[in-house]
């Protein structure tokens, strides 16, 4: 934990609830596995949470317990999990971002894209539509490509 987290505004709480219940783990979605139960990751930049005060809750993405904490499931090795689902944050932020893209410039905008699709056409809990998953992966690829060109 980076520091004390300020109280979330209703809009930020709604964002985090929607990510948790309707969007699932963003990296899992990007790797082709949908509807994975998730925790909320507050995005950091240079060791500090992005955003001031309650705006820190605006800079959030959904991560499952594998991608957030590196917890394996079904007695699977960490290497096997990383091969199948991509690396967790616990392998190091650089390794995670090399695989999935920069949290600030790629992952948060990708999460925002999923949330916008949900706002347009809500779906049932843990039932993200395949067309939304496909469009999200396309958006993620575009953002990663743009990020690589600007670097």
N, C-alpha and C positions, 0 to 999 in steps of 0.2 A: 504494500500500500504506500502511495506517495505522500499522503497527508490527509488531514481531515476533509471530508467531503461535505460541501454545503447542502442545505435542504434543496430537494428537487422541486421545481415548479410543476404545476399540473401538466403542462404540455410536455415537459421532460419525462415525467412519470408515465404519461401515456405512451411516449416514444419507447421507453424501456420495456413497458408491459407488452406493447405490440411486437417488439423485437423478440421478447422471450416466448410469447405464446403463438404468434402467427408467422414469424420469419425464420426462426431457428438459427443455428450456427452458420454464420456467413462463410467461413472457409470451407465447411462441409458442403454447403450449397455449391460453392465454386468448384469443388472437387467431384460434384455429381451425387452427393448423398443429401437427400432432403429431409426436413422435419426433425432435426436432431435437437433435443432439449438443450437449452442454452443458459449461460450466465451473461452478465453484462460487463464488458471491458470498457473502462474509461481510457480513452486514447491519450497517450503522452507524447510530448515532443521535447527532446533534450532533457529527459528525466522529470518533467513537470506535466501535470495534467493540462490538456489543451482547454482554453476557455477560462474566463474569470468568473468567480463566484458560482452561482447556480448554472451558468452557461457550460460548466464542465460536463453536465449531464446531456448536453446537446451533442457532444463529441463522444458518442458511444457506438459500439458494434456488438453483435451477438457472437459469443464464442462458447463452444461446448466445453466440458471438463477436460477433454484432450487438448484442444487448441488453447485453452486458457491456462490450465495448470499442469498439463502433461500426464494426466491420469489415464492409464491404459484400461481397456475393458476385455473381459473374457480371457484373462491370462496371456494376452498378446504382448510381445516385446515392444519396447519403444521404437526400435528400428523398423519393425514391421508396421506399426501404426503410422510412423512418419512416411514410410513408403506408400501406404495406402491412402492416407488422408492429408499429407503434408505436415510440416513441422509445427510443434506448439510454440507458444511464446517462451516457455521455459528452456528451449534450446538456444535462446538468445533473440533479441528483437531484430538484429540484422539478418539472421537466418530466416526468421518468420517473414520479414518484409521482402527479402530476396525472392521468396517463393510466392507470396500473395500480393505484394505491392505495398507501397508506403501507406501507413494507417491514415494519415491526414489527407494526402492527395488522391488516394485510390480507394481504400476500404470504406472510409466514412461516406464519400460520394456514392459508392456502390450500395452501401446500406441505405442511404437516403433514396436511391432509385427503387429498392424493394419496398420501402415504406410508402413511396409515392404510388406505386402500383397497387399496394394494399388499400390506400385511400381512394383510388379510382374504382376498384372492384374488390371489396373485402372477400376473404375466403374463410373457411372454417378453421378452427384451431388445429395446428399441426397438419395442415393439408395444403401446403404451398403448391399452386398449380404448375404443371410442367412448362407451360409457355412462359410464365414469370421466371422460372429457373433458367430457361434457355436465354431469355432476353437479359437477365441479370448477368449471366456469364459473358454474353456479348458486350454488355456495357463495361464489365470488369476488364475485358481484353482491350477495349478501346481506351479506357483510363490508364491501364498499365502501359500501353503503347505511347500515349501522350506524355506520361510521366517519364518514360525512358528517353524520349526525344528532348524533353526539357532539362534533363539531368546533365 
